[in-house]
């Protein structure tokens, strides 16, 4: 299909881009992997598209003070291959390698992906497990939102009108942490039917810290606090994962029922934890 008519702007600076977003029905174009298909189907009909492709300096990946900062325009491929990300938060690098195909990873961006907030996207689970934060800026504000609070519902985030994602801030993982991201991928789209991101630390043979992020299960990614607490209290992996998805509003469709998704979440969490334990050793 052909998109509805729209105006197009390609600002040359961040300040210019933010000024354009102050009024009207405008959409940000980053990598275009989400917005362009929606516009072709007329599921998104913005009055104006603001292309960030010419704004310099939004694709950085740096580390200082134990925090990795990743600019919104950094591509999935850059995150997957970055030596900074691989060395300081390898869970995120591993997650990026599971996104789409090579063409998507070369064009798609971190900021565009999380702003789109697809309930089956890969990044949200990892960002939740990594206890990351999202920096949002507008022409008049600059604030940081924890990842757990950023993803509100399906295709809904904490971004306010006029704001854009500037960067993602990820605390560096400990040198002895174990980690794993894996998913049951939909055979047609490659999105996660269920995806689980895990990181943990061991002390004296026991799990002293556990973080589990889940995507694809419900309307938005979330932290599996109940299972984390059980693991930290000495429960077995099986006992902890059996407690997952309690009280969650679980998605159900023609491909996977709610019960099947719960089962997948527990199976993939158990597999991820097993790999993470081995890596922590």
C-alpha positions in Angstrom: 0.0 0.0 0.0 0.9 3.7 -0.3 1.2 5.9 2.8 -1.1 8.8 3.3 0.4 12.2 2.3 2.7 13.7 4.9 5.3 16.5 5.3 8.9 15.5 5.7 11.7 17.3 7.7 15.3 16.4 8.1 16.7 18.6 10.8 20.5 19.1 11.0 20.6 19.4 14.8 19.0 18.0 17.9 17.7 21.4 18.9 16.0 21.8 15.5 14.5 18.3 15.8 13.1 19.1 19.3 11.6 22.4 18.1 9.8 20.6 15.3 8.2 18.2 17.7 6.6 20.8 19.9 3.4 21.1 17.8 1.3 18.9 15.7 1.0 15.2 14.9 4.6 14.3 14.2 6.5 11.0 14.1 10.2 10.4 14.6 12.0 8.4 11.8 15.1 6.7 13.1 16.0 3.4 11.3 12.5 3.1 9.8 12.1 -0.6 10.5 8.8 0.0 12.4 7.4 3.3 11.2 7.7 2.7 7.5 5.7 -0.6 7.4 3.0 1.0 9.7 2.7 4.0 7.4 2.5 1.8 4.3 -0.4 -0.1 6.0 -1.9 3.3 7.1 -1.8 2.1 10.7 0.3 5.2 11.3 -0.8 8.5 9.6 1.5 11.3 10.9 1.1 14.8 9.6 4.9 15.2 9.5 7.8 12.8 9.7 11.0 14.1 11.4 14.0 12.2 10.2 16.9 12.0 12.7 19.3 10.6 10.1 21.1 13.9 9.6 21.4 14.8 13.3 25.0 14.2 14.2 26.3 12.5 17.4 23.3 10.3 18.3 24.9 7.0 17.6 27.6 6.9 20.3 28.5 4.0 22.5 30.6 5.0 25.5 31.4 3.9 29.1 32.3 6.0 32.1 31.8 5.6 35.8 30.5 2.1 35.5 27.7 3.1 33.1 27.4 2.3 29.4 25.7 5.0 27.5 24.2 4.2 24.1 22.8 6.9 21.8 19.4 6.4 20.4 20.6 6.1 16.8 23.1 3.3 17.5 22.1 0.4 15.3 21.5 -3.2 16.5 24.6 -4.2 14.5 26.7 -1.6 16.3 25.4 -2.8 19.7 26.0 -6.5 18.8 29.6 -5.9 17.7 30.7 -3.0 20.0 33.7 -4.0 22.1 32.4 -1.7 24.9 29.0 -3.4 25.0 30.5 -6.9 24.7 32.9 -6.2 27.5 30.7 -4.2 29.9 27.1 -5.4 29.3 27.4 -8.6 27.2 23.7 -9.5 27.8 22.7 -6.5 25.6 25.1 -7.5 22.9 23.8 -11.0 22.9 20.2 -9.7 22.8 21.0 -7.5 19.8 22.2 -10.5 17.8 18.7 -12.1 18.1 16.9 -9.2 16.4 15.5 -9.7 12.9 18.0 -10.4 10.2 21.2 -8.8 9.0 19.4 -6.1 7.0 17.2 -5.2 10.0 20.2 -5.1 12.4 22.1 -2.8 10.0 19.3 -0.2 9.8 17.2 -0.6 13.0 18.1 1.5 16.0 18.0 1.1 19.7 16.0 4.3 20.2 13.5 3.5 17.5 12.9 -0.1 18.8 12.2 0.8 22.4 10.1 3.9 21.5 8.0 1.6 19.3 7.6 -0.7 22.3 6.4 -3.8 20.4 5.3 -6.3 23.1 7.3 -9.0 21.4 10.5 -7.0 20.9 13.8 -8.3 22.3 15.5 -5.3 23.9 12.9 -4.6 26.6 13.5 -7.9 28.4 17.3 -7.3 28.5 16.9 -3.7 29.6 14.6 -4.8 32.4 17.1 -7.5 33.5 20.0 -5.0 33.3 18.2 -2.4 35.4 18.8 0.1 32.6 17.3 3.6 32.3 16.1 5.7 29.3 17.0 9.4 29.0 14.2 11.4 27.4 14.6 15.0 26.2 12.4 17.7 24.8 12.9 21.3 24.0 12.2 22.1 27.7 13.0 19.0 29.7 15.6 16.3 30.3 14.7 13.3 32.5 15.8 9.7 33.1 13.2 6.9 33.4 14.0 3.4 34.7 13.3 0.8 32.0 10.7 -0.9 34.2 8.7 2.3 34.2 9.4 3.2 30.5 7.5 0.3 29.0 3.8 0.9 30.0 1.7 -1.2 27.7 1.6 -2.6 24.2 3.1 0.1 21.9 2.9 2.5 24.8 5.8 4.1 26.7 6.5 6.8 29.2 7.5 9.2 26.4 5.5 12.5 26.7 4.5 14.7 23.7 7.5 16.5 22.4 10.0 14.1 23.9 12.4 11.7 22.2 14.7 9.0 23.4 18.2 10.5 23.6 20.2 7.5 25.1 19.9 4.3 27.1 22.0 4.1 30.3 23.1 0.6 31.3 25.0 -0.2 34.5 28.0 -2.3 33.6 27.7 -6.0 34.5 30.0 -7.5 37.0 33.0 -9.4 35.7 31.8 -12.7 37.2 28.1 -12.4 36.3 26.4 -15.0 34.3 23.9 -14.0 31.6 21.8 -15.3 28.8 19.1 -14.1 26.4 17.1 -16.6 24.4 13.7 -16.7 22.9 11.1 -18.8 21.1 11.1 -17.0 17.8 7.9 -16.7 15.7 8.8 -18.6 12.4 7.4 -15.8 10.2 8.4 -12.6 11.9 11.3 -13.6 14.1 9.8 -11.7 17.0 9.7 -13.3 20.4 6.7 -15.5 21.1 8.4 -15.4 24.5 11.9 -14.2 25.2 13.8 -14.3 28.5 16.8 -12.3 29.6 18.7 -13.5 32.6 21.7 -12.3 34.7 22.9 -13.6 38.0 25.8 -13.7 40.4 27.0 -16.6 42.7 28.4 -16.6 46.1 29.5 -19.7 48.0 27.8 -21.9 45.4 24.5 -20.1 45.8 22.7 -17.5 43.6 23.2 -14.2 45.5 21.7 -12.0 42.8 19.1 -12.8 40.0 17.5 -10.6 37.5 15.0 -11.9 34.9 13.3 -9.9 32.2 10.5 -11.3 30.1 9.1 -10.2 26.7 6.3 -11.5 24.5 4.3 -13.0 27.4 2.1 -10.0 28.1 1.3 -6.5 26.8 4.7 -5.2 27.8 8.0 -6.6 29.0 8.4 -6.9 32.8 10.8 -8.0 35.6 10.0 -11.4 37.1 10.5 -10.3 40.7 8.9 -13.4 42.3 11.2 -15.9 40.6 14.2 -13.6 41.3 13.4 -13.6 45.0 13.0 -17.4 45.2 16.4 -17.9 43.5 18.1 -15.5 45.9 16.4 -17.3 48.9 17.9 -20.7 47.8 15.1 -22.2 45.7 16.0 -24.4 42.8 15.7 -23.2 39.2 12.7 -25.5 38.7 10.9 -24.1 41.9 11.6 -20.5 40.9 10.5 -20.8 37.2 7.3 -22.6 38.2 6.3 -19.4 40.0 6.7 -17.3 36.9 3.8 -15.5 35.2 1.6 -15.7 38.2 -1.0 -12.9 38.0 0.2 -11.7 34.6 -2.1 -10.8 31.8 -0.8 -13.3 29.2 -1.2 -12.8 25.5 -3.1 -15.4 23.5 -3.4 -15.7 19.7 -3.8 -18.2 16.9 -0.1 -19.1 17.1 0.3 -19.5 20.9 -2.3 -19.7 23.6 -1.8 -18.1 27.0 -1.1 -21.5 28.6 1.5 -22.3 26.0 3.2 -18.9 26.5 3.4 -19.5 30.3 5.0 -22.8 29.6 7.5 -21.3 27.2 8.4 -18.6 29.7 9.2 -21.2 32.3 11.1 -23.4 29.9 13.2 -20.6 28.5 13.9 -19.1 31.9 15.1 -22.4 33.2 17.4 -22.9 30.1 18.7 -19.3 30.4 19.4 -19.7 34.1 21.3 -22.9 33.5 23.5 -21.2 30.9 24.0 -18.2 33.1 25.1 -20.4 36.0 27.7 -22.1 33.8 29.0 -18.7 32.6 29.1 -17.4 36.2 31.4 -20.3 37.0 
